[in-house]
Every structure is written in C-alpha cells, then in structure tokens.
C-alpha cells in the first residue's frame, strides 16, 4: 500500500510540476505526447476508483503479477489508443488537464489509503484482494513515470523503493530475475521494450532475452 501511495504521489507531482510547453513533447509511449499520457493517467485513476468500490464475494482469481496479461505490441489500431490523443487535445490548455488529473488522481490516492487491503475487488473479469490490486498498479505508475520523463531530462525520477518494487513484480511476471548488473530503471525499460538492450546486456540476460519484451496490458 505504501509503494502505491509513494509511486502515485510522485507521478502526480511530476505532472503538476511540468511547464506547459512540455505537454507537447513526446513521451516514452510510442505515438503519445506527454499530454496524451497525462490523459491516460486520468482514466487509470478512474479505474482505480471504480475497482476499489466494486466488491467481490468469490475467491481471488489473480494476484499482483497475474493481474497483468502479456499482450502483443500496440499497433495503433486499438480504439482506446486512438481516442486518448483526441481526449487530451480537447482539454485545450495544460492547466485544465493538470487540474482534472490532480482532482481525480487525489481521490484515487485517498481511496487507496482508505481501502481494506484484505477486501476482495473485481475488475476485468478478475477477482483480487485490494492489496494485490494496488501492488499491481505500482508497476503501472512506475512505468508511466519513466514514460513521462523519457524526453524530459530535468524532470524528477520515480522514487527508489517503488522502482525496486516494480522491478520485482516484473521479474515475477517474467518468471526470472534480471541480472544484478541491471539497474531497476534499466530492467524496467529493457524488460518492457521501452529501449532495446545493448549487445553486452543481451549477453548477460541469457535465456531471459528470448522472453523480452514483456508487453503488459
């Protein structure tokens, strides 16, 4: 629960601190500007709010790792992927997008702090305990924080502890650890295909290289 709060608070602060001109810069999500990513975070925050108030009375069917499905790389044909840039552009001014993200995002953060970590919740035809659901989102927030700052070298990095927690979760999804020589950031970027591994990195990845990239959805 603490990793969720720390990673989400840091991501919201990073968006809030961006100058307006940075919203028109590319993000680490292929085809999306920073403003598109911020708009996607509004939808993510809404999903968290909806899930935390959608109780389930059956046994859990997924945990923090199996919540994520491995999917094919995005092609741009997904209707939601195409909708996000249009929604983001409709805000017009970055301050309006910032306000909406802060409003909905702060509510999602409060809901997470108030949630019973042992409660069962339902989302995407899966049942999880709330603690596992929120742990799954540490990976989402951390990856998107890295996406946010991909072309903004002066922006703040994700906090170290959630970064390490996100790496550990990605290793569970991969079914193998990344080499110790990989920093947490590099493990996440290379592991999810946000950057290609160097020849030296491929060599130390060994058999794990054949499983990469892990595209989660």
Steps between C-alpha positions, in 0.01 A plus 500: 500500500787735581668436164171583325465830683863600452513415130165667425577812703834536323341458158227755571761746627716447190207585273399800711850644484533483121505831312226533241735459206601151616148369440564519126823297522513127423462251783648155535173349373536463124273743319392687812596848609541583867146643500366169365675310778357738760152442356555124522587545869160663556339183366731284712397695809134449413564127465653490848201682648252270324682181598538592867121541529420182306497227766517130421377207708688223322853370546784699338589390148809719457776666698723801431698313233219309329284813491713598201457322168782473250376653175630575153679831442251782427432563133299820534181322393353477851203743518598614850857575390360718222249667732755613759671765279162646404392519863830657600476761225146588609632640829658781301719636776740291710370663819157343444651156453719552807195600704296197393787259565568653842127486587435140395851385586484636854167323550653172379788546743262561791290197404811283497605619846153430637463159335509179701798315350330166570172592327418326173439713194398422144637644178545378142330168581755435776473496878792622712555606856532878505861487622601295195306728267676808635836324484439426132457871440843579641634356175257710297585824680874438487507412131290804415722721714791380288290566187421849622863600544643306204576822309503736799846460657440759770181336631503302827560124486267246668576434868756226561290262712198483265746468211649192665152363576400546135810313389423214739147474364622500140740219593206301637317555172809396304557196721867589535716774655682761301878494540635691802696720260170650381379800696132492594431765236684311227327174593162668456589682179664201332256249646195677360657593167528868572860479388695231319773320694860556399705206378667482842161499672371226271799289594435523874122457458559148375181296456287787631576698183279263300197595713540872446339738457221443751209712376249516783139602472 
